Amino acid sequence: MNKNVLWTKGHVIKEFKVFPDDRGGDYVDVGLQLSYIKYYEDVIDPSLHVEISVIDALGIINKLPIRSGSAVRLRYQHPSQDEEVELELVISNIFGHTIDQKREIYTLTCETTTALSNETTRVIKKYKGSISNTVKDLVKLIGAEVTVDETANESEFFGNYRRPFKCIADLCKKSIPTTFSKGGANSGTAGFLFYETLDGYQFKSIDKLFAGDPIEDEYVMTPVKIHVDPENNFFVASEPNFKESHDIVKKLRAGSYSTANWYYDVITRKVEFHNFKYNKSVEKANDEDVTPKDYRDFYSRIILGTIDQGTTTIPPEGKDLATPQDQARTQAQASARYSALFSQMLDITIPMNLSLRAGMMLKIRFPNINTDRSIPKNSPESGNYMIARLSHELGNTDGDFTGLTLVRDSFTTHE
């Protein structure tokens, strides 16, 4: 990472080749025809995505030809990361195709080879044991590996010819992280995320993501004149866009604060009830609870469901987590955790930083515009945020930037 140059420029495309059949056959170097590259990661998307815009003055789309299923090798470098980025991709779609007398313009949508392998792979066998180990085995089916947070509970289920990503998505809702400590309190709330970054596949506890430490450098909202300082790349380059941070009606309807959960056990024909209160059950990233005091004890949402006895949740040795009541509690926790995940969202643009990944924590500081010295100098919107979605755009006429969608589950107080 070179912090002494301006990160809004400086990317270098090392290689951009398209292979019509396989990576060992004929190819065309499309580097000179490249318009821009957009790279995406998202914590609720199991696959990363890349869009490549091509201005084709040679007619290579038909000469080669370039079609869905063609392989792509892409390498580029930027001062924000020491190592160059190398991606082996497959074209999944071609859109925006226009033609005039001198050129053709089109955009290639690309996925990783393992993401497309998921579409042709079916899970047949029965799985039993630790959920985190099961996820590792499922990802191996598509020829990949995954970094996991260990789970406290186990599960037993049949694949029933589902795709691996579908099985993992179902396991995310049932997974409880091993307990961990932050601020002297142990916690372990159900709810995991499965997604892909430049470092590979990730199976992560929402609790542990929010409890993680932010990166060393703090991003600050600064005056425009500072943007040309080559030694200051950690600034917010656009006006922040806060989305749905204070819509209490929407949060109440989503059950972000408290839910009443009724689950029907199809085996015993009994109904299990469990209520989930967010402020008492979730490890938060910042200091202040976002749950309004007047609405903490009211069930603003009622959830009806069934206890999944067909795919049994198994307790760890020496523990009892497999009762219908515990299954109801786990599903209720996960439902509330997902509802609260995007309760506070913030869109910002920063100078391109290829070292960032979806799921990382950032510290953002917004100066308080109030001139009263008795009021904290930093805005209450300042604090720790998790990167829910990122997009790197190389080749934009305005420069190289990274767009971030940030989320958090609480406010923080700054001096």
Secondary structure, 3 states (H helix, E strand, C coil): CCCCCCCCCCCEEEEEEEECCCCCCCCEECHHHEEEEEEEEECCCCCCEEEEEEEECCCHHHHCCCCCCCEEEEEEEECCEEEEEEEEEEEEEEEEEEECCCCEEEEEEEEEHHHHHHHCCCECCEEEEEHHHHHHHHHHCCCCCEEECCECCEEEEECCCECHHHHHHHHHCCCCECCEEECCEEECCCCEEEEEECCEEEEEEHHHHHHCCCCCCCEEECCHHHHHCCCCCCEECCCCEEECCCCHHHHHHHCCCEEEEEEEECCCCEEEEEEEEHHHHCCCCCCEECCCHHHCCCCCEEEEEECCCCCCEECCCCCCCCCHHHHHHHHHHHHHHHHHHCCEEEEEEEECCCCCCCCCEEEEECECCCCCCCCCCECCCCEEEEEEEEEEEECCCCCCEEEEEEEECEECCCC
